[in-house]
Amino acid sequence: MARYNDTIIRKDKNKQQYLSTEEYPTFPKKDTDLLIRAKFGQRLDTLANQYYGSPDLWWIIARANPECFDGGLFLKVGKEYRIPTDLSETGEEFITGGGQVGSVSGGY
């Protein structure tokens, strides 16, 4: 499969091959981050689309809120979530494949 073309193949102590996992960047708290309180029906992918212009960037919000993320896309009603707005220092390679990244485009 094409999505595995750049994945490193490793071997364990028994010489069994496996695909390495990707380590995604973390997003430290900044004064520029937005805070939202989740409402019924909100999802990570729709928030990512609203704030970053792409639902594929849902993982940024999940990584910024590890204590609130349980593996699903739905937000926990009433919980506060942090939306990183300045993505220029962290995660550029993951977000654009090496292109340029700026700040959140809107949605608030």
GROMACS elastic network, one bead per residue, 0.5 to 0.9 nm:
[ bonds ]
;  ai    aj funct       b0    kb
    1     4     6  0.58319   500
    1     5     6  0.71897   500
    2     5     6  0.53379   500
    2     6     6  0.85256   500
    3     6     6  0.74212   500
    3     7     6  0.81113   500
    4     7     6  0.51061   500
    4     8     6  0.84602   500
    4    19     6  0.84735   500
    5     8     6  0.84957   500
    7    19     6  0.64987   500
    7    20     6  0.66054   500
    7    21     6  0.80023   500
    7    22     6  0.82403   500
    8    18     6  0.85939   500
    8    19     6  0.59895   500
    8    20     6  0.55773   500
    8    21     6  0.83757   500
    9    17     6  0.65253   500
    9    18     6  0.57117   500
    9    20     6  0.60601   500
   10    15     6  0.87843   500
   10    16     6  0.81726   500
   10    17     6  0.55559   500
   10    18     6  0.54177   500
   10    19     6  0.61125   500
   10    20     6  0.63027   500
   11    14     6  0.75405   500
   11    15     6  0.50924   500
   11    16     6  0.52127   500
   11    18     6  0.61583   500
   11    19     6  0.86366   500
   12    15     6  0.52078   500
   12    16     6  0.54093   500
   12    17     6  0.65925   500
   12    18     6  0.76716   500
   13    16     6  0.73582   500
   14    17     6  0.88252   500
   24    59     6  0.88587   500
   24    60     6  0.89715   500
   24    63     6  0.81524   500
   24    91     6  0.75792   500
   24    94     6  0.75605   500
   25    60     6  0.85778   500
   25    63     6  0.78525   500
   25    90     6  0.65960   500
   25    91     6  0.55877   500
   25    94     6  0.82053   500
   26    60     6  0.81757   500
   26    63     6  0.61106   500
   26    64     6  0.67474   500
   26    90     6  0.73460   500
   26    91     6  0.78370   500
   27    30     6  0.86657   500
   27    60     6  0.76390   500
   27    61     6  0.88511   500
   27    63     6  0.68835   500
   27    64     6  0.54538   500
   27    84     6  0.70307   500
   27    87     6  0.82424   500
   27    90     6  0.67039   500
   27    91     6  0.82533   500
   28    64     6  0.73044   500
   28    84     6  0.84006   500
   28    90     6  0.88878   500
   29    32     6  0.84480   500
   29    33     6  0.69803   500
   29    64     6  0.79795   500
   29    82     6  0.82940   500
   29    84     6  0.75888   500
   30    33     6  0.55575   500
   30    84     6  0.75845   500
   30    85     6  0.86103   500
   30    86     6  0.82979   500
   31    34     6  0.83844   500
   32    84     6  0.74142   500
   32    85     6  0.62304   500
   32    86     6  0.70011   500
   33    82     6  0.64235   500
   33    83     6  0.55919   500
   33    85     6  0.52066   500
   33    86     6  0.74206   500
   34    81     6  0.82369   500
   34    82     6  0.57474   500
   34    84     6  0.65220   500
   34    85     6  0.68374   500
   34   108     6  0.86659   500
   35    80     6  0.65254   500
   35    81     6  0.56323   500
   35    83     6  0.61670   500
   35    84     6  0.88547   500
   36    79     6  0.82969   500
   36    80     6  0.55553   500
   36    81     6  0.53222   500
   36    82     6  0.65676   500
   36    83     6  0.76055   500
   37    77     6  0.75621   500
   37    78     6  0.56122   500
   37    79     6  0.55504   500
   37    81     6  0.62180   500
   37    82     6  0.89935   500
   38    41     6  0.84998   500
   38    42     6  0.65479   500
   38    43     6  0.87803   500
   38    75     6  0.61056   500
   38    76     6  0.63382   500
   38    78     6  0.51650   500
   38    79     6  0.56114   500
   38    80     6  0.63079   500
   38    81     6  0.70844   500
   39    42     6  0.58446   500
   39    75     6  0.76803   500
   39    76     6  0.78073   500
   39    77     6  0.51106   500
   39    78     6  0.64048   500
   39    79     6  0.85308   500
   40    43     6  0.89773   500
   40    74     6  0.86741   500
   40    75     6  0.77952   500
   40    76     6  0.78354   500
   40    77     6  0.55494   500
   40    78     6  0.83916   500
   41    74     6  0.67783   500
   41    75     6  0.74472   500
   41    77     6  0.81971   500
   42    45     6  0.87056   500
   42    46     6  0.70314   500
   42    47     6  0.73670   500
   42    73     6  0.85162   500
   42    74     6  0.59876   500
   42    75     6  0.57473   500
   42    76     6  0.84298   500
   42    77     6  0.82409   500
   43    46     6  0.54262   500
   43    47     6  0.63063   500
   43    48     6  0.86451   500
   43    58     6  0.86516   500
   43    72     6  0.86336   500
   43    73     6  0.51645   500
   43    75     6  0.53743   500
   44    47     6  0.51843   500
   44    48     6  0.60947   500
   44    49     6  0.86156   500
   44    55     6  0.78666   500
   44    57     6  0.86280   500
   44    58     6  0.50868   500
   44    59     6  0.77064   500
   44    61     6  0.67858   500
   44    62     6  0.72787   500
   44    72     6  0.85394   500
   44    73     6  0.51563   500
   44    74     6  0.63198   500
   44    75     6  0.66891   500
   45    48     6  0.50215   500
   45    49     6  0.61776   500
   45    50     6  0.85868   500
   45    54     6  0.78666   500
   45    56     6  0.66851   500
   45    57     6  0.70920   500
   45    59     6  0.82420   500
   45    61     6  0.89432   500
   45    73     6  0.67609   500
   45    74     6  0.86530   500
   46    49     6  0.50104   500
   46    50     6  0.61058   500
   46    51     6  0.86455   500
   46    54     6  0.83695   500
   46    55     6  0.59266   500
   46    58     6  0.78384   500
   47    51     6  0.60389   500
   47    52     6  0.80142   500
   47    54     6  0.89553   500
   47    55     6  0.74572   500
   47    58     6  0.72873   500
   47    61     6  0.82905   500
   47    83     6  0.87796   500
   47   107     6  0.85969   500
   48    51     6  0.52676   500
   48    52     6  0.52513   500
   48    53     6  0.66604   500
   48    54     6  0.58958   500
   48    55     6  0.50403   500
   48    56     6  0.72687   500
   48    57     6  0.55871   500
   48    58     6  0.50059   500
   48    59     6  0.83797   500
   48    60     6  0.79631   500
   48    61     6  0.72951   500
   48    83     6  0.88038   500
   49    52     6  0.54388   500
   49    56     6  0.76881   500
   49    57     6  0.75376   500
   49    58     6  0.79066   500
   50    53     6  0.58100   500
   50    54     6  0.75512   500
   50    55     6  0.80607   500
   50   105     6  0.84540   500
   50   106     6  0.70839   500
   50   107     6  0.53309   500
   50   108     6  0.86038   500
   51    54     6  0.81033   500
   51    83     6  0.81164   500
   51    85     6  0.81925   500
   51   104     6  0.56992   500
   51   105     6  0.60866   500
   51   106     6  0.54531   500
   51   107     6  0.52810   500
   51   108     6  0.78372   500
   52    55     6  0.78561   500
   52    57     6  0.71550   500
   52    58     6  0.89785   500
   52    85     6  0.85924   500
   52   103     6  0.83036   500
   52   104     6  0.55358   500
   52   105     6  0.61604   500
   52   106     6  0.76333   500
   52   107     6  0.86558   500
   53    56     6  0.89599   500
   53    57     6  0.84671   500
   53   104     6  0.84032   500
   53   105     6  0.72809   500
   53   106     6  0.85942   500
   54    57     6  0.58945   500
   54    58     6  0.80872   500
   55    58     6  0.58254   500
   56    59     6  0.75523   500
   57    60     6  0.57857   500
   57    61     6  0.77785   500
   57    95     6  0.73211   500
   58    61     6  0.56535   500
   58    62     6  0.65340   500
   58    63     6  0.88680   500
   58    73     6  0.81752   500
   59    63     6  0.59231   500
   59    64     6  0.84048   500
   60    63     6  0.51669   500
   60    64     6  0.61510   500
   60    65     6  0.86799   500
   60    83     6  0.81562   500
   60    84     6  0.77219   500
   60    91     6  0.87700   500
   61    64     6  0.50467   500
   61    65     6  0.62410   500
   61    66     6  0.87254   500
   61    81     6  0.78383   500
   61    82     6  0.70019   500
   61    83     6  0.58864   500
   61    84     6  0.72072   500
   62    65     6  0.51989   500
   62    66     6  0.60294   500
   62    67     6  0.89693   500
   62    68     6  0.77718   500
   62    69     6  0.58431   500
   62    70     6  0.89902   500
   62    71     6  0.86722   500
   62    73     6  0.87751   500
   63    66     6  0.55436   500
   63    69     6  0.81431   500
   64    67     6  0.88877   500
   64    81     6  0.82282   500
   64    82     6  0.64560   500
   64    83     6  0.72238   500
   64    84     6  0.71423   500
   65    68     6  0.54850   500
   65    69     6  0.63602   500
   65    81     6  0.64032   500
   65    82     6  0.64797   500
   65    83     6  0.86082   500
   66    69     6  0.51770   500
   66    70     6  0.80899   500
   67    70     6  0.80858   500
   68    75     6  0.79093   500
   68    76     6  0.73699   500
   68    79     6  0.75988   500
   68    80     6  0.84631   500
   68    81     6  0.76611   500
   69    72     6  0.71588   500
   69    73     6  0.82873   500
   69    74     6  0.89731   500
   69    75     6  0.78770   500
   69    76     6  0.85898   500
   70    73     6  0.84867   500
   71    74     6  0.89825   500
   72    75     6  0.79920   500
   74    77     6  0.88416   500
   75    78     6  0.87369   500
   75    79     6  0.77728   500
   75    81     6  0.86141   500
   76    79     6  0.57081   500
   76    80     6  0.86746   500
   77    80     6  0.86745   500
   84    87     6  0.69229   500
   84   103     6  0.87207   500
   84   104     6  0.80032   500
   85   102     6  0.85028   500
   85   103     6  0.53523   500
   85   105     6  0.85563   500
   86    89     6  0.75479   500
   86    90     6  0.85393   500
   86   101     6  0.86150   500
   86   102     6  0.64015   500
   86   104     6  0.66800   500
   87    90     6  0.56702   500
   87    91     6  0.68602   500
   87    92     6  0.71783   500
   87    95     6  0.89607   500
   87   101     6  0.63217   500
   87   102     6  0.59461   500
   87   103     6  0.59534   500
   87   104     6  0.78594   500
   88    91     6  0.76518   500
   88    92     6  0.66027   500
   88   100     6  0.75816   500
   88   101     6  0.52328   500
   88   102     6  0.51498   500
   88   103     6  0.70039   500
   89    92     6  0.71057   500
   89   101     6  0.85816   500
   89   102     6  0.89700   500
   90    93     6  0.84339   500
   91    94     6  0.52785   500
   91    95     6  0.60765   500
   91    96     6  0.85402   500
   91   101     6  0.89179   500
   92    95     6  0.51398   500
   92    96     6  0.58700   500
   92    97     6  0.70166   500
   92    98     6  0.60954   500
   92    99     6  0.69581   500
   92   100     6  0.68522   500
   92   101     6  0.62150   500
   93    96     6  0.56801   500
   93    99     6  0.72550   500
   93   100     6  0.89036   500
   94    97     6  0.56844   500
   94    98     6  0.76040   500
   95    98     6  0.78420   500
   95    99     6  0.81863   500
   95   100     6  0.89939   500
   95   101     6  0.77904   500
   96   100     6  0.68751   500
   96   101     6  0.72360   500
   97   100     6  0.89188   500
   98   101     6  0.89610   500
  102   105     6  0.86211   500
  104   107     6  0.84416   500
